[in-house]
Amino acid sequence: MKKILVTGALGQIGTEMVLYLRDLYGKDNVIASGRRRKEGNILMEDGIFELVNVTDSQGLHEVVKKHKINTIYHLAAVLSAVGESDPQRLWDVNMNGLYYTLEVAREFGCDVFIPSSIAAFGPETPKNNTPQDTIQRPTSIYGVSKVAGELLCDYYSAKFGVDTRGLRYPGIISHTTMPGGGTTDYAVHIYFEAIKNKKYTCFLAEGTSMDMMYMPDALESAVQLMEADPQKLKHRNAFNVTGMSFGPEDIYAEIKKHIPDFEMDYDVDPIRQAIADSWPNSLNDSAAREEWGWNPKYDLALMTEDMLKVLREKLK
């Protein structure tokens, strides 16, 4: 029986990951955790929630021991745009938090899922059809932490036998939880604004193509990887995965098919634009497809249809 701890459970991916895992493995077997409580949150009303700051190694140790955890989904992180304004805090959370998580996994024999990111690539990386194995020279502190995290997981896997697995997530789009300061956040905000105000001001420039993934695919890919046969995995800690690639003008055009009077203009944020310009336009995810059968269900058209349908009901 899996006993799962999810760190960063109140974040964009964490909230939905906990609910998804509880549906699969039972609500009493999935422990949500975060550094603060959020009153009225469904994770606290229907399941176990623990206060855990991942930079507190003793607190993390106590929760894993208390609940006899054998699998950790380590989602606690400071994101790219926020990280550029406070790189010291990002390093503390993203790197020390990961180190303490790997240490507790080593001690208690836990399997660990640790997401990486397309931010692990940089301007010297091939931008189109970016290979699984290629040069990684990121220019953001977030990207640096992701490359270091991939290597640290490789080390703990080889040195101590910790079963670490990870995905290089693209931008994640969700209708449930708002993003928390990432470079790809516009692709979530635009749907909310299209319905509420029929107008959106984009902080990235026209023509800025990046990989994206709809949240249902993001959740399924994580569990699918963690359930995969370890003998078939060659790239345990950093699989390229993607669902689609588009720029702001593409998502605008797709939304306009459903909301003809929707309008969009641009007010480019130079910090997030510089980060986006250093990332790939499109990823080659053939390794994930070959090694554990990755196959996304949503493209831009299907995602847009579903997002607008759900949000119309939610925002009434």
FENPENOR-V709028 format. One record per run of one state. SS is the DSSP state (@ for helix, = for strand, . for the rest). FROM is the first residue (numbers start at 1). LEN is the number of residues. If there is no record, write none. Layout:
# FENPENOR-V709028
SS:FROM:LEN
SS:FROM:LEN
This chain:
# FENPENOR-V709028
.:1:3
=:4:4
.:8:4
@:12:14
.:26:1
@:27:3
=:30:5
.:35:7
@:42:4
.:46:3
=:49:3
.:52:5
@:57:10
.:67:4
=:71:4
.:75:5
@:80:6
.:86:1
@:87:22
.:109:2
=:111:4
.:115:1
=:116:2
@:118:3
.:121:9
=:130:1
.:131:10
@:141:20
.:161:3
=:164:2
.:166:1
=:167:3
.:170:1
=:171:3
.:174:12
@:186:11
.:197:2
=:199:4
.:203:7
=:210:5
@:215:12
.:227:3
@:230:3
.:233:6
=:239:2
.:241:3
=:244:3
.:247:1
@:248:11
.:259:4
=:263:4
.:267:3
@:270:8
.:278:5
=:283:1
.:284:2
@:286:7
.:293:7
@:300:15
.:315:2
